[in-house]
Amino acid sequence: MRTINLELGRPTVEEARKRLRVELDRARREGVTLLKIIHGWGSSGVGGRLGPAIRKSLHLRRKEGHVRLVVIGERFSGDTLEGRELAQRHPSIRADVDFNRANPGITIVELAR
């Protein structure tokens, strides 16, 4: 699983969306199927603007057929349907430090082939 840190450098929402598009295209070209997107949760602890905007963009990429599955960090767990589905196809994710941690600052993406 490749990790992409979109909160690095404290970008604006538009800058982060552009970086996301570039990184999704790069991963697809390189044959990477799983991505961990770090978008943070906001310095106030109650959520910022970047996370929801990135998740919305990822769901749009899913509707377009570029993304197979989007699993928000809070549901990246063996206790959820989407977490189990992802772990069944990619067993190594169970070793990821964020698996079963309900981390709202990440989103896991499985790219469409």
N, C-alpha and C positions, 0 to 999 in steps of 0.2 A: 504494500500500500504506500503510495506516494503522499507526502504531506505538503500542503500548500498553505503558507501563513499569509493570509490576506490582511491581517491587522498590522503587520510589520510596517513601520514608518507612518502609522496613523493616517491612512489614505482617506479621502472623501469617499462617499458611497459610489460615485461614478468612477473614480479611479480604481476602486476595488472591483467593481463590475467588469471593467476593461481587463484588469489583470486576470480575473476569473475566466473570461472568454479565451484569453491567450493561453492560459494554463490548461483549460479543457481541450483546446485544439492540440496543444503540444502532447498531452497525455495520450490522446487518441492516436496521433501519428506515431508515437513511440510504443503503442500497444499496451499501455498501462490501463488496467480496468478498474482499480480501486483508488480513490482519493480521499484523504482526510483534509477537509477544508477548515482551517482555523480562522474564525471571524471574530472571536471574542464575544464577551457578553456585556461590555460597557463598564467603564471605571466606577460608576455609581453603584454597581451591584444589582441594579434593577433592569438591566438591558439597555442596549444602545440602538443606534439606527443601522449599523453595518450588518449585524446578524440577520435581522428580518429581511433586509434588502437582498442579501446574498442568497438566502433560502428561497425567496420569491424568484430570483433569477434561475436558481437550480430547478425549481418546479416548472418554470417555463421551458428550460432545456429538455426536461422530461417530456412535456407535451409535444415538443418538436421532434422527439425521438432520438436525441443525442445522449440522453441519460436514461439508464434502465431503472435505477432505484435511488431514492434520496432518503437517508435515515438521519433524522435530527439527533443531536448528541444525547438528548434526554431519553431517546428511545433506542439508542445503540446498546442493546442488551439482549441476553439470552432469554429474558422474560417477555420480550415483545415479538409479535409475528414477523415484523420486518427485520429485526435483529437475528432471529432464528433463520429466516430465509437467507440473509446475507451470509451468516456463519456456515450454513449448509453448503453454499456454493464456494465459499472462501474460508475454510476452517482456520487458517492462520490468524484471522482477525480476533479470535478469542484471546490471543496473547497480547493484543494491543492494550496499552496502559489505560485507555479511556473506555474499554469495553466494560459494561456494567457499572459505569460511574455517573451516569446521568449528567454529562457535561454540556451545559447549554451554549458553550463557546465554540462548539465544533459541529460539523455536519459531514456525514460519510456519503460518498457518491460512488455508485457503480455505473460506469459508462456503458452505453449500448455498443454492441459490436457491429 
